[in-house]
Amino acid sequence: MSFMRGLQRVEWLLTTVADYIGANDHQQPRRHQGVTAPHIQNPALRSFPRGGHETNGGDIDERDDNGIISDVHCLSNIPLPPKSLSERDFLLYYESILDSLKTAVFETVQPSIPIETTEQLFLFLRQEMNARRMRDEAEQNQFENMQAILEQVEEDLSSFSSQVLDLVDAHLEALTESTNGMEEWQLPLLQSAILSSVSRQLASYASRGHIEAMRIHILLHDSSLMKSILSSNGPKGGNYGSMLSIYYDILDASERAKSGSASNDIFHRLAQAVALEHASPIKVFDTNEIIDPIARYMHYEEAYLQGELDPSFHTLSAWELRMVVNNDASNNEIEWCRDMLRNYRPDHILERNDQWKYCMIVKSDVRYKRPEWAANTPRTYTQMMSGGGKCGPRAWFGRFACKSFGIPTWGVRQPGHAAMSHWTPKGWVICLGGPNWKKSFWEDCNGVEFEIETRARASHDSYEKVLWLDCLAAINQEGCIGSQNRQYLSRRVDQRLWRELSVLQKKAIATSESKDCSPRRRDDDLVETLVESVLRHQNASGESIVIEPEGRMIIPAGMSLTPKSGNVIYTKSFYNASSGKQAHLRDDGSLEFQIRLKHDQTYRLIARVVTVHANPTPLKLRINSGYSKAEHQIDIPYSKGYWEQTRPIEVYLPAGMNRLRFSREEGLGLTIKEFILEPIAMG
């Protein structure tokens, strides 16, 4: 059967099987009504024949109702799914479609690789498994020798597999040239991959009602959407029904997500990421509260529009965004994290390198200690910030901080340790643990496999080759075995040809000598981020004391005479666009100022501060006015990351030069924006 004939047969089945399922023993199959489906925009779909009659040979005889052969190709007239079928009938419907789709794929799309070639490939794969197992079990004095053997085996496998992959590429390229384009063979491949994995789930979802059945119908005719879903690893738990419900609810809730579907802009990719990741419900940390996926989408959309997220956020793919929106904090706590870090340690946003941006807060403020949790209440990230923790809570907080600013993270476990990894514009990096991907893993995937995948995905155009191999693996019912699974080094490679080729293709792309990754997609700049605004508006000139007409004085912390050190940090401030700098004190850090007055004056002194640790250490004030000295104590509030003013204290400053020194003998982090002196009228 020719390629086009095979696809024509598939389309004929799509247009008729639903009618036959709906007919009972006493009914004749319903005639096609020619219902228009205006939502189908795919040019490849329009190239299929409208329908036809099956000949004795099984091919489609394209004749119109008068028996005349017709060249009309218009799939926009494909009948819609039946309005009411049972789950069992829908299952028969999808399985019948799948059978014919697979026939077409196996006969025309799936490359035919010689048996002797596949056997040789399997031999290399088994040798690689054996060498890896022997390396892992080797004594320390034999490790280097076994590692050298493994590297040689891997090189041989890579060399041979590249030839096999070239055969696959050549076949698909020839297929594209022999048809009207890629869409002709991609569509049935994508449809088959989805139906092969979840026919029963789709049947259950479609049986809920006509709207649900239509959503599946639209999905199976939208090659761009199917590509995006499958290349993003599909919905969590394979829950296509839940994914579709969330996806369409988001499109209803957000005009930006809906209008962005044509260009697949950041809003549409974000909608896809939420739908895919929240297809299996995610609970708020340490509670049974399910995170509302629509609210989660709207939270990140609004944060992006307000400029609160990382400047690179709008370049992320749907696959990467999944590792942002799976944040297990509540939306309120995610917003708190962004506010807290901008207020308390803006230097972790503005001055850190890509590796430590945002997550540096763990090293500076989440103390390595036995955690302290509030009694009789769920644990929260706010408590974690104040109460500290060992490697587990510290890794949790680092991931939480990055995700809150729109940076994807992948959990990392290492022998006896918990760490984290996250995305940067130059590639993924490990933080809070050893930098060795070989000793890292998460769930059933080891670090090497994950890091290879991230580099392969950086070459967006080439990564489509992986997608087609994954589709063939799904159609051939080849199971997935994670590289961290105990059975991985004893897997039956002869039962997973396409899955093995997919892994090898990722490695080939990741290690390509050209290193020419596709340029990262950048949407039109819709917003200026707060980071860009701060950097643009900051005044390079020094700060000075502001004296208002009524005598009120504002002393910026950034004009302190104390030099910068490990315990005294000056940084640009997000307080407002032109607010200059703020100071951060650690341990015994101090700030000093000089003020010259013309007259004696009593003031009410207030400090504007931020703290994140419970029971903060008071601040001591020593005033040296030449012949007189005075000491005061300023109680510091536990502000939980927000700006607060201290309780006012009265201070007397005589005429002349006054030196004010604010200090602590010890203490956790304290951020100060300014000191305010309000004159008290003399009675």
GUDO-936873 format. One line per 2 residues: number of its first residue (from 1); their letters; for each residue z, x, y of C-alpha. Coordinates in Angstrom, 3 decimals, padded with zeros to 6 digits, m for minus. Layout:
NUM) A) Z/X/Y | ...
//
This chain:
1) MS) 000.000/000.000/000.000 | m000.940/001.481/003.419
3) FM) 001.694/002.081/006.075 | 000.558/m000.739/008.334
5) RG) 000.106/m003.076/005.365 | 003.656/m002.274/004.293
7) LQ) 005.017/m003.100/007.735 | 002.932/m006.259/007.870
9) RV) 004.530/m007.345/004.633 | 007.968/m006.631/006.112
11) EW) 007.174/m008.720/009.167 | 005.818/m011.549/007.078
13) LL) 009.096/m011.570/005.170 | 011.083/m011.578/008.430
15) TT) 009.212/m014.673/009.556 | 009.461/m016.626/006.305
17) VA) 012.561/m015.758/004.307 | 014.904/m017.685/006.579
19) DY) 012.843/m020.817/006.100 | 012.927/m020.494/002.323
21) IG) 016.667/m019.934/002.274 | 017.129/m023.085/004.337
23) AN) 015.120/m025.247/001.948 | 016.806/m027.012/m000.965
25) DH) 015.307/m028.160/m004.251 | 014.034/m031.389/m002.679
27) QQ) 012.548/m029.863/000.457 | 009.400/m027.994/001.232
29) PR) 009.762/m024.766/003.180 | 009.569/m025.458/006.909
31) RH) 006.412/m024.451/008.742 | 006.773/m021.773/011.408
33) QG) 007.333/m023.288/014.816 | 006.192/m020.238/016.796
35) VT) 009.430/m019.947/018.779 | 009.075/m017.430/021.571
37) AP) 011.648/m014.647/021.740 | 011.255/m013.357/025.308
39) HI) 014.109/m010.856/024.912 | 012.017/m008.631/022.652
41) QN) 010.673/m005.894/024.924 | 009.760/m003.286/022.313
43) PA) 005.990/m002.608/022.416 | 006.041/m001.619/018.756
45) LR) 007.299/m005.041/017.799 | 004.354/m006.709/019.498
47) SF) 001.950/m004.709/017.352 | 002.963/m006.494/014.152
49) PR) 000.781/m009.388/012.975 | 001.907/m012.890/013.761
51) GG) 002.030/m013.817/010.126 | m000.355/m014.452/007.275
53) HE) m000.842/m015.417/003.671 | 000.077/m013.282/000.714
55) TN) m002.801/m012.423/m001.544 | m002.570/m011.936/m005.284
57) GG) m002.407/m008.200/m004.701 | 000.716/m008.519/m002.601
59) DI) m000.973/m007.510/000.687 | m001.071/m009.725/003.726
61) DE) m004.340/m011.484/004.416 | m004.410/m011.929/008.175
63) RD) m006.083/m015.320/008.568 | m005.463/m018.035/011.053
65) DN) m004.913/m021.654/010.088 | m008.672/m022.093/009.664
67) GI) m008.883/m019.241/007.164 | m010.529/m016.876/009.632
69) IS) m009.384/m013.251/009.717 | m007.640/m012.588/013.017
71) DV) m006.712/m009.410/014.898 | m003.962/m011.096/016.895
73) HC) m000.794/m008.916/016.904 | 002.097/m010.569/018.687
75) LS) 005.583/m010.393/017.319 | 006.965/m012.248/020.324
77) NI) 006.279/m015.386/018.255 | 008.607/m014.358/015.427
79) PL) 010.812/m017.341/014.477 | 014.464/m017.013/015.379
81) PP) 017.193/m016.953/012.720 | 018.143/m020.316/011.190
83) KS) 020.756/m022.169/013.220 | 023.069/m022.933/010.348
85) LS) 023.453/m021.061/007.088 | 026.409/m020.201/004.933
87) ER) 027.598/m016.614/004.670 | 026.078/m016.441/001.179
89) DF) 022.701/m017.647/002.417 | 022.714/m015.188/005.303
91) LL) 023.541/m012.426/002.829 | 020.508/m013.411/000.748
93) YY) 018.472/m013.530/003.939 | 019.431/m009.976/005.015
95) ES) 019.187/m008.559/001.499 | 015.683/m009.984/001.106
97) IL) 014.643/m008.445/004.411 | 016.262/m005.162/003.416
99) DS) 014.438/m005.041/000.080 | 011.050/m005.222/001.758
101) LK) 012.055/m002.876/004.557 | 013.183/m000.296/002.014
103) TA) 009.937/m000.692/000.106 | 007.993/000.166/003.251
105) VF) 010.317/003.058/004.118 | 010.250/004.577/000.639
107) ET) 006.462/004.299/000.370 | 005.503/005.540/003.805
109) VQ) 008.360/006.859/005.971 | 010.586/008.817/003.595
111) PS) 009.152/012.316/003.067 | 008.237/013.224/m000.477
113) IP) 009.841/016.574/m001.261 | 008.741/018.300/m004.517
115) IE) 011.364/018.172/m007.250 | 011.343/021.941/m007.695
117) TT) 012.073/022.316/m003.961 | 015.030/019.950/m004.040
119) EQ) 016.385/021.641/m007.174 | 016.208/025.014/m005.446
121) LF) 017.973/023.569/m002.407 | 020.735/022.128/m004.602
123) LF) 021.142/025.540/m006.243 | 021.661/027.205/m002.865
125) LR) 024.138/024.500/m001.862 | 026.156/024.980/m005.063
127) QE) 026.194/028.728/m004.501 | 027.469/028.164/m000.977
129) MN) 030.239/025.870/m002.260 | 031.274/028.395/m004.914
131) AR) 031.275/031.293/m002.448 | 033.350/029.292/000.035
133) RM) 035.844/028.278/m002.642 | 036.170/031.875/m003.852
135) RD) 036.654/033.080/m000.260 | 039.386/030.502/000.331
137) EA) 041.182/031.466/m002.902 | 040.776/035.234/m002.501
139) EQ) 043.733/037.551/m002.165 | 044.135/039.161/001.227
141) NQ) 042.732/042.511/000.044 | 039.591/040.757/m001.254
143) FE) 039.089/038.373/001.643 | 036.689/040.544/003.650
145) NM) 034.462/041.154/000.620 | 034.337/037.453/m000.212
147) QA) 033.641/036.621/003.424 | 030.660/039.004/003.380
149) IL) 029.336/037.358/000.207 | 029.735/033.905/001.774
151) EQ) 027.853/034.959/004.889 | 024.969/036.278/002.770
153) VE) 024.821/033.043/000.749 | 024.883/030.996/003.963
155) ED) 022.023/033.079/005.343 | 019.963/032.467/002.196
157) LS) 020.719/028.745/002.343 | 019.782/028.578/006.015
159) SF) 016.489/030.394/005.402 | 015.456/028.126/002.545
161) SS) 016.669/024.881/004.130 | 014.697/025.607/007.283
163) QV) 011.537/025.445/005.191 | 012.575/022.090/003.737
165) LD) 013.397/020.767/007.196 | 009.991/021.937/008.414
167) LV) 008.413/019.808/005.671 | 010.356/016.781/006.859
169) DA) 009.406/017.414/010.506 | 005.744/017.835/009.597
171) HL) 005.753/014.559/007.673 | 007.299/012.559/010.528
173) EA) 004.974/014.157/013.080 | 001.965/013.292/010.935
175) LT) 003.313/009.762/010.588 | 003.533/009.449/014.352
177) ES) m000.053/010.654/014.779 | m001.401/008.311/012.114
179) TN) 000.183/005.218/013.686 | 000.377/003.920/017.216
181) GM) 003.398/006.066/017.957 | 006.921/006.765/016.821
183) EE) 008.049/003.167/017.218 | 005.864/002.045/014.309
185) WQ) 007.892/003.929/011.712 | 011.210/004.221/013.534
187) LP) 011.886/000.502/013.715 | 011.967/m000.253/009.957
189) LL) 013.928/002.960/009.392 | 016.595/001.938/011.909
191) QS) 016.722/m001.635/010.622 | 017.063/m000.442/007.040
193) AI) 019.849/001.988/007.915 | 021.941/m000.766/009.502
195) LS) 021.242/m003.403/006.859 | 021.897/m000.916/004.048
197) SV) 025.364/m000.242/005.371 | 026.644/m003.632/006.460
199) SR) 024.549/m006.539/005.127 | 027.670/m008.385/003.993
201) QL) 029.437/m007.868/007.324 | 026.395/m009.030/009.244
203) AS) 026.123/m012.115/007.033 | 029.761/m012.979/007.697
205) YA) 029.276/m012.547/011.432 | 025.978/m014.491/011.560
207) SR) 027.521/m017.434/009.693 | 029.947/m018.014/012.566
209) GH) 027.234/m019.639/014.640 | 023.794/m019.423/016.169
211) IE) 024.902/m017.145/019.012 | 026.194/m014.555/016.555
213) AM) 023.043/m014.792/014.423 | 020.935/m014.298/017.553
215) RI) 022.892/m011.201/018.519 | 022.051/m009.625/015.178
217) HI) 018.436/m010.720/015.580 | 018.235/m009.022/018.984
219) LL) 019.929/m005.880/017.673 | 017.486/m005.553/014.765
221) HD) 014.560/m005.715/017.188 | 015.915/m003.337/019.825
223) SS) 015.110/000.164/018.649 | 016.730/001.796/021.691
225) LM) 020.034/000.039/021.077 | 019.943/000.769/017.341
227) KS) 019.192/004.433/018.069 | 022.112/004.685/020.463
229) IL) 024.509/002.974/018.046 | 023.529/005.046/015.018
231) SS) 023.346/008.351/016.891 | 026.853/007.625/018.198
233) NG) 028.074/007.350/014.562 | 028.082/003.554/014.462
235) PK) 030.961/001.162/015.144 | 034.458/002.173/014.074
237) GG) 035.087/000.985/010.551 | 031.489/m000.231/010.297
239) NY) 032.558/m003.411/012.128 | 029.188/m004.431/013.574
241) GS) 030.281/m008.014/014.218 | 033.272/m006.998/016.284
243) ML) 031.170/m004.379/018.065 | 028.518/m006.957/019.032
245) SI) 031.131/m009.416/020.305 | 032.767/m006.758/022.487
247) YY) 029.414/m005.448/023.708 | 028.170/m008.840/024.871
249) DI) 031.547/m009.766/026.359 | 031.380/m006.583/028.443
251) LD) 027.850/m007.385/029.588 | 029.086/m010.835/030.631
253) AS) 032.060/m009.337/032.480 | 030.215/m006.510/034.253
255) ER) 026.969/m006.920/036.109 | 026.689/m003.142/036.290
257) AK) 026.855/m002.756/032.513 | 024.237/m005.488/032.074
259) SG) 021.836/m004.179/034.716 | 022.247/m000.636/033.419
261) SA) 020.996/m001.482/029.940 | 017.353/m000.819/030.843
263) SN) 018.032/002.750/032.011 | 021.083/003.241/029.760
265) DI) 023.060/004.507/032.742 | 026.731/005.479/032.743
267) FH) 027.906/001.859/032.885 | 025.854/000.837/029.865
269) RL) 026.824/003.953/027.915 | 030.457/003.232/028.743
271) AQ) 030.049/m000.353/027.510 | 028.552/000.907/024.256
273) AV) 031.344/003.442/023.807 | 034.056/000.813/024.239
275) AL) 032.301/m001.626/021.885 | 031.791/001.052/019.223
277) EH) 035.265/002.562/019.377 | 037.253/m000.655/019.797
279) AS) 035.365/m002.414/016.993 | 038.511/m001.534/015.075
281) PI) 041.463/m002.550/017.275 | 043.455/000.216/018.958
283) KV) 047.148/m000.288/019.636 | 049.056/000.927/022.666
285) FD) 051.096/004.012/021.764 | 054.237/003.157/019.781
287) TN) 053.684/m000.626/020.044 | 051.847/m003.407/018.221
289) EI) 050.029/m004.422/021.400 | 046.248/m004.420/020.939
291) ID) 044.314/m002.852/023.799 | 041.912/m005.389/025.308
293) PI) 038.475/m003.693/025.070 | 037.044/m005.664/028.014
295) AR) 039.967/m004.648/030.204 | 039.576/m001.068/028.977
297) YM) 035.921/m001.045/030.030 | 036.721/m002.563/033.435
299) HY) 039.501/m000.005/033.959 | 037.183/002.969/033.544
301) EE) 034.364/001.318/035.502 | 036.694/000.718/038.443
303) AY) 038.203/004.211/038.188 | 034.709/005.702/038.253
305) LQ) 033.677/003.631/041.279 | 036.869/004.653/043.089
307) GE) 036.038/008.325/042.471 | 039.153/008.895/040.370
309) LD) 037.444/010.433/037.332 | 036.119/013.915/036.699
311) PS) 032.885/014.692/038.589 | 031.110/015.240/035.234
313) FH) 032.040/011.812/033.858 | 028.675/010.199/034.580
315) TL) 026.851/012.839/032.502 | 028.638/011.982/029.248
317) SA) 026.862/010.407/026.282 | 028.091/007.280/024.507
319) WE) 029.295/009.483/021.626 | 031.362/011.593/024.024
321) LR) 032.645/008.565/025.922 | 034.056/007.173/022.675
323) MV) 036.531/010.053/022.788 | 037.628/008.942/026.259
325) VN) 038.025/005.187/025.826 | 040.027/005.541/022.600
327) ND) 042.976/006.573/024.785 | 045.991/004.899/023.160
329) AS) 047.890/004.507/026.431 | 047.939/001.242/028.336
331) NN) 045.593/000.970/031.306 | 048.604/001.018/033.646
333) EI) 049.833/004.269/032.138 | 046.348/005.820/032.333
335) EW) 046.281/004.962/036.036 | 049.790/006.402/036.388
337) CR) 048.634/009.692/034.870 | 045.853/010.093/037.426
339) DM) 048.177/009.182/040.312 | 050.921/011.461/039.024
341) LR) 048.710/014.510/038.608 | 047.040/014.071/042.013
343) NY) 050.458/013.721/043.657 | 052.544/016.183/041.684
345) RP) 050.198/019.012/040.638 | 046.809/018.707/042.352
347) DH) 046.216/022.372/041.578 | 045.786/021.379/037.906
349) IL) 042.799/019.308/039.087 | 041.369/021.453/041.868
351) ER) 042.114/025.056/040.913 | 042.109/025.327/037.119
353) ND) 039.174/026.557/035.068 | 037.378/024.055/032.854
355) QW) 039.569/024.847/029.844 | 042.878/024.057/031.520
357) KY) 041.898/021.410/034.030 | 044.250/018.399/033.688
359) CM) 045.907/019.518/030.435 | 047.625/022.461/032.183
361) IV) 050.323/019.909/033.052 | 051.555/020.319/029.462
363) KS) 052.194/024.037/029.879 | 053.791/023.633/033.285
365) DV) 055.934/020.538/032.769 | 056.116/019.128/029.225
367) RY) 058.945/021.316/028.006 | 058.872/022.646/024.438
369) KR) 062.080/021.148/023.116 | 063.456/018.351/021.014
371) PE) 062.057/015.206/022.665 | 064.298/012.829/024.567
373) WA) 063.243/009.178/024.283 | 064.728/006.168/026.037
375) AN) 066.871/004.079/023.706 | 065.840/000.624/022.463
377) TP) 062.383/000.719/024.014 | 058.925/001.889/022.888
379) RT) 058.131/005.514/023.586 | 055.796/006.119/026.529
381) YT) 053.889/009.023/028.024 | 056.087/008.776/031.124
383) QM) 059.123/009.423/028.922 | 057.252/012.286/027.243
385) MS) 056.646/013.919/030.611 | 060.341/013.903/031.429
387) GG) 061.840/014.309/027.955 | 059.553/017.012/026.579
389) GK) 058.733/017.575/022.926 | 057.455/020.087/020.434
391) CG) 053.829/020.699/019.470 | 053.094/017.084/018.508
393) PR) 054.136/015.330/021.743 | 052.703/018.169/023.837
395) AW) 049.327/017.773/022.127 | 049.499/013.994/022.587
397) FG) 050.151/014.390/026.301 | 047.363/016.935/026.756
399) RF) 044.847/014.574/025.159 | 046.205/011.675/027.201
401) AC) 045.851/013.616/030.470 | 042.249/014.630/029.808
403) KS) 041.179/011.173/028.632 | 042.806/009.587/031.687
405) FG) 040.445/011.569/033.921 | 037.424/010.780/031.743
407) IP) 037.293/014.005/029.710 | 036.590/013.543/025.957
409) TW) 039.135/015.014/023.561 | 039.206/015.639/019.812
411) GV) 042.567/015.963/018.124 | 043.218/019.310/016.479
413) RQ) 045.615/020.182/013.703 | 046.203/023.732/012.565
415) PG) 048.464/025.038/009.781 | 051.976/023.970/010.803
417) HA) 050.865/023.076/014.318 | 049.339/020.303/016.451
419) AM) 046.915/021.132/019.254 | 043.944/019.580/021.033
421) SH) 040.345/020.251/022.005 | 038.276/018.802/024.804
423) WT) 034.827/018.749/026.329 | 033.771/021.062/029.154
425) PK) 030.344/021.438/030.785 | 029.932/024.696/028.829
427) GW) 031.078/023.390/025.453 | 034.210/022.273/023.647
429) VI) 037.380/024.364/023.769 | 040.734/024.354/021.960
431) CL) 043.940/024.194/024.000 | 047.644/024.435/023.121
433) GG) 046.813/026.259/019.889 | 044.840/029.134/018.428
435) PN) 041.184/029.279/019.525 | 039.886/029.556/015.943
437) WK) 037.802/026.525/014.911 | 037.942/027.720/011.283
439) KS) 041.668/027.028/011.159 | 041.372/023.673/012.913
441) FW) 040.743/020.187/011.574 | 041.219/016.536/012.429
443) ED) 041.297/013.688/009.937 | 038.621/014.546/007.332
445) CN) 036.529/016.887/009.502 | 037.144/020.612/009.920
447) GV) 036.815/022.336/013.246 | 033.712/024.348/012.359
449) EF) 031.777/021.225/011.426 | 032.860/019.443/014.604
451) EI) 032.044/022.365/016.872 | 028.603/022.700/015.268
453) ET) 027.969/019.011/015.856 | 028.903/019.285/019.539
455) RA) 026.453/022.144/020.034 | 023.724/020.327/018.127
457) RA) 024.221/017.209/020.247 | 023.845/019.306/023.394
459) SH) 020.160/019.517/022.468 | 019.534/015.804/022.915
461) DS) 015.856/015.775/021.993 | 016.285/017.828/018.830
463) YE) 019.264/015.786/017.680 | 016.974/012.853/016.883
465) KV) 015.975/014.817/013.784 | 019.561/014.429/012.571
467) LW) 019.429/010.692/013.240 | 016.406/010.155/010.988
469) LD) 018.014/012.121/008.165 | 021.203/010.083/008.537
471) CL) 019.133/006.893/008.367 | 017.491/008.042/005.139
473) AA) 020.933/008.919/003.747 | 022.190/005.420/004.556
475) IN) 019.143/003.739/003.001 | 019.580/005.812/m000.169
477) QE) 023.276/004.831/m000.304 | 024.450/008.440/m000.045
479) GC) 028.166/008.599/000.601 | 029.917/010.596/003.291
481) IG) 032.465/013.244/002.349 | 034.298/014.871/005.237
483) SQ) 034.355/018.650/005.276 | 038.153/018.572/005.241
485) NR) 038.200/016.388/002.136 | 039.542/018.112/m000.971
487) QY) 036.425/017.014/m002.879 | 034.038/018.552/m000.370
489) LS) 033.691/021.854/m002.238 | 033.015/020.029/m005.502
491) RR) 030.705/017.325/m004.163 | 027.608/016.236/m006.083
493) VD) 024.921/017.659/m003.835 | 022.168/016.301/m006.091
495) QR) 023.284/012.781/m005.154 | 023.132/013.307/m001.386
497) LW) 019.891/015.074/m000.510 | 019.450/013.515/002.941
499) RE) 023.107/013.839/003.856 | 022.987/017.554/003.027
501) LS) 019.789/017.973/005.030 | 021.443/016.233/007.973
503) VL) 024.290/018.766/007.943 | 021.827/021.636/007.619
505) QK) 019.744/020.247/010.469 | 022.794/020.195/012.746
507) KA) 023.479/023.835/011.917 | 019.851/024.755/012.551
509) IA) 019.859/023.093/015.967 | 023.250/024.559/016.902
511) TS) 022.213/028.102/016.015 | 018.710/027.907/017.432
513) ES) 017.742/031.256/018.921 | 016.247/029.630/022.003
515) KD) 019.637/028.207/023.091 | 017.615/025.854/025.256
517) CS) 019.715/022.731/025.376 | 018.226/019.645/026.963
519) PR) 019.415/019.231/030.550 | 022.416/016.917/030.649
521) RR) 021.530/013.504/031.943 | 022.704/012.816/035.483
523) DD) 022.649/009.333/036.937 | 022.139/008.740/040.617
525) DL) 025.299/009.726/042.442 | 026.825/006.334/043.132
527) VE) 030.214/007.583/044.288 | 031.856/010.612/045.786
529) TL) 034.822/011.629/043.658 | 038.228/012.172/045.204
531) VE) 037.968/015.838/044.229 | 034.716/016.214/046.165
533) SV) 036.210/014.350/049.109 | 039.293/016.588/049.262
535) LR) 037.213/019.740/049.070 | 034.858/018.441/051.762
537) HQ) 037.463/017.254/054.244 | 040.110/019.937/053.976
539) NA) 040.603/021.821/057.226 | 040.478/025.573/056.705
541) SG) 042.690/026.245/059.752 | 046.439/026.672/059.375
543) ES) 048.854/023.776/059.655 | 051.375/023.283/062.426
545) IV) 054.365/021.137/063.271 | 053.455/017.737/064.663
547) IE) 055.690/016.539/067.525 | 055.228/012.878/068.376
549) PE) 055.859/011.470/071.900 | 059.255/010.009/070.963
551) GR) 060.367/013.422/069.673 | 059.823/012.801/065.950
553) MI) 058.783/016.035/064.204 | 056.727/016.360/061.030
555) IP) 056.941/019.763/059.368 | 054.170/020.285/056.750
557) AG) 055.437/022.030/053.622 | 052.232/024.050/053.623
559) MS) 053.259/025.967/056.778 | 056.330/027.506/055.135
561) LT) 056.971/031.177/055.827 | 057.748/031.794/052.135
563) PK) 054.889/033.683/050.465 | 053.158/032.186/047.451
565) SG) 054.643/033.217/044.110 | 055.149/031.968/040.581
567) NV) 057.930/029.689/041.821 | 056.336/028.667/045.125
569) IY) 052.855/027.176/044.869 | 050.747/025.892/047.766
571) TK) 047.815/023.660/047.010 | 045.411/021.257/048.671
573) SF) 046.708/017.716/048.773 | 045.250/014.328/047.830
575) YN) 047.825/012.601/050.071 | 045.051/011.697/052.473
577) AS) 041.639/013.110/053.356 | 042.919/015.485/056.056
579) SG) 046.481/016.063/054.914 | 046.236/019.813/054.426
581) KQ) 048.450/021.410/051.794 | 051.611/020.632/049.911
583) AH) 054.198/022.870/048.231 | 055.489/022.909/044.678
585) LR) 058.795/024.563/043.783 | 059.871/025.779/040.358
587) DD) 063.225/027.235/039.297 | 064.718/029.011/042.356
589) GS) 061.676/028.647/044.615 | 062.434/028.077/048.314
591) LE) 060.738/027.157/051.599 | 061.580/028.520/055.068
593) FQ) 060.601/027.320/058.542 | 061.329/028.324/062.140
595) IR) 061.763/025.714/064.859 | 062.401/026.462/068.558
597) LK) 064.059/023.711/070.586 | 064.621/023.379/074.335
599) HD) 067.694/021.185/073.960 | 070.436/020.529/071.430
601) QT) 069.536/017.613/069.210 | 070.847/015.736/066.176
603) YR) 068.202/014.557/063.727 | 067.861/012.338/060.706
605) LI) 066.094/014.548/058.132 | 063.897/013.092/055.374
607) AR) 061.720/014.882/052.805 | 058.606/013.341/051.225
609) VV) 058.683/014.446/047.560 | 057.376/013.873/044.023
611) TV) 059.278/014.485/040.783 | 058.457/013.777/037.144
613) HA) 061.696/014.798/035.421 | 064.842/012.697/035.251
615) NP) 068.000/013.917/037.030 | 066.286/016.317/039.442
617) TP) 068.323/019.140/040.974 | 069.391/018.536/044.615
619) LK) 067.831/020.614/047.370 | 070.077/022.776/049.501
621) LR) 069.390/023.199/053.203 | 070.794/026.172/055.126
623) IN) 070.358/026.183/058.900 | 070.711/029.542/060.678
625) SG) 070.807/029.172/064.448 | 071.794/032.659/065.478
627) YS) 075.522/032.296/066.108 | 076.015/029.184/063.950
629) KA) 075.260/028.302/060.359 | 075.327/024.996/058.497
631) EH) 074.686/023.875/054.949 | 073.579/020.466/053.666
633) QI) 072.544/018.892/050.380 | 069.517/016.650/049.954
635) DI) 069.567/014.419/046.872 | 066.157/014.256/045.199
637) PY) 064.976/010.969/043.612 | 063.351/010.712/040.185
639) SK) 060.053/009.323/041.520 | 058.091/009.334/038.212
641) GY) 055.039/010.910/039.805 | 054.827/008.889/043.013
643) WE) 055.577/009.906/046.593 | 059.056/008.917/047.731
645) QT) 061.265/009.748/050.667 | 064.715/011.219/050.183
647) RP) 067.781/009.536/051.584 | 068.201/010.700/055.178
649) IE) 070.872/013.220/056.115 | 072.068/014.114/059.609
651) VY) 071.491/017.669/060.829 | 072.330/019.287/064.147
653) LP) 069.924/021.812/065.662 | 071.032/023.661/068.811
655) AG) 068.692/024.813/071.537 | 066.794/028.000/070.724
657) MN) 065.403/029.326/067.464 | 066.480/027.600/064.237
659) RL) 065.681/028.892/060.788 | 065.667/026.244/058.018
661) RF) 065.760/027.315/054.379 | 065.350/024.761/051.567
663) SR) 066.252/026.127/048.130 | 067.683/025.527/044.643
665) EE) 069.342/027.946/042.285 | 067.367/026.435/039.446
667) GL) 065.460/023.277/038.661 | 062.356/021.700/037.218
669) GL) 059.256/021.019/039.257 | 059.607/019.567/042.763
671) TI) 056.612/018.796/044.978 | 057.098/018.483/048.735
673) KE) 054.542/017.238/051.237 | 056.548/017.399/054.436
675) FI) 059.916/017.220/056.145 | 060.483/014.625/058.852
677) LE) 063.032/015.048/061.681 | 063.766/011.824/063.570
679) PI) 065.889/012.311/066.716 | 069.102/010.309/066.911
681) AM) 069.782/008.951/070.356 | 072.929/010.418/071.898
683) G) 075.584/007.724/072.390
//
